[in-house]
């Protein structure tokens, strides 16, 4: 028999402040984000921007909002509170800076940039302009990660010695992840979840080891990482776009261990098993990307509280993740040919 872990105390999604979103980009991420936010919250879509008016019109017809024929037109809209940057990885810096320079708050799709230098540039601009800025690392805003944070902070697992996580998906040859010119490879789309999870739980690594395998297109399609966090703690991380993997995660300590069933970065259950035989469980409906609205709710909460960064995923945490990824890519020879 398992006992329930305490659920986080949160407002109902329809009870919080209203945010009027401007969507910069019209691809898969933008479509899923809008579908989730408009279905689960009281937020609104004010405008959608694309370099192709037909594409922004098509997305606006599905979700509402005014279509704009350029990104410059989108960020100039007076009724846009926050710009969600949902273009491809290599363009995040330019498009985030465009919105920030227009005085708009920004939520930038993950990873925020293809390297730490780009994330630092965005962070510096947002801080100088006095606007809210966050990376849309949506997993961290799910209720189960709030519960897991409490488990770690209260020492329920004791001294942590090992974190393990894998994330593997199979992609067809013509998918963007296999395109060197689009900053393709396993690290940007998949490895970022793993490194973010490890650094979120255990902090900055003191030592990094990594090996990689290239795919048929030449991108680094598989990366295995070992991070050391101090003398007695390690993270074992595996990212691959060549095959599917269980996509599960665990954190093990001297008093017990926590498991996140696959896919660990999406909504789902969290189980804690202690050394004295207790089984504690947090249940969460596995609604996949329909849960993207949680990150939008956190943006609204922060704006209402006058915060320019979220304590759940502060900008320095985003930069740390990318610093680790930079070192991993250097070790594996993953040069991201199309990144700049």
Steps between C-alpha positions, in 0.01 A plus 500: 500500500632845408435829678440824309767765481366850574381685192623855439265777608408683179221725381249358256625574145196719430538711815832671430580823318435520126797515263470609138748301295682587182627188323822540302517200270237266361643148526422197711597660832287810441198290405528272806563791736194689381281191509597430860486857631167587340342172613608513864540866602332839473791633291449650155688506172536855373711448189697241307804593294675333209714610209229334290159663557326187370652294781406744777150527350464123502601475867275795592206331334550202734569687822400864456709815513607741226735362237815708440718474193829562679656456842558874521128559456421246771721650771362848423142402593391705802275230643772233516608444861744214442668371185544124475803436277432173319733507202785257432791478744756704300259796481402524867757764591413740218126463553515528879712815470252643250217459751706625794610811310131570434441489877313169500526230762624175345467125542757332276453143385759254629790495464513877537803515270737257333776591745555673832627817333164546328308446823722751680428752225125456541521516880712816495262672259190409703657613826614828346157565346315400817274238341409149608694224330496122538579184310200283416648192669145380551583188703623705794160667535305174529353420843706181536825696477377732774430191711842353420665831594334473842615138535859605432494814712356317801767230478254214458753315280797577724840568343464474122756277329357421156267659245416302187296612200464410135310657214485330164267542205516375142471762225462460125796605286330820381420629850653832607699326775713335231576828321849639578390846379222510763729426797388140478604210717388341822636761742283801411162327491555211741821546698387838628227329706757267655757765584232736631368223725844408635608858569160584649528210744872500575643834394809580296713195418862500608605259224351406162565201274320425174510289184292536186390310188421673171192421298482452122460876436811584702328646807591368845202269531589330828682629808579327827599728788642444847495801731664508841352728764757507780675192640219244528223600259465423130249549219475242221320649198423352158352691204435344161303575186587161349273277710222516753593448864294461820545877562488452875688665784596431858676670789655275764620595846601351833140490627311402184442569134253681278390374159335691217343262253556557132471746347645659814490857363126487429208487745480166681548330835784550745580222748725520806616181674679543830752262655257418782240369255271800448358556152382855428340596173392811313243434228485722194286450191733423206368768263836557327535840330147599597672600827698783339259741666683461833790711373255768385341505845841556657566792267168653604575443869840666471366801312223542756760488779734743325769235442725524194624141534334184623651332807406166344735552204709815552714621213822392671367142507436515125851634443649223717324233296641642180848533649497129576365422154776713345762293679333174402494605137866600518589157639306316228601726211140614449565832327139590410601610150183698435473665838629842404 
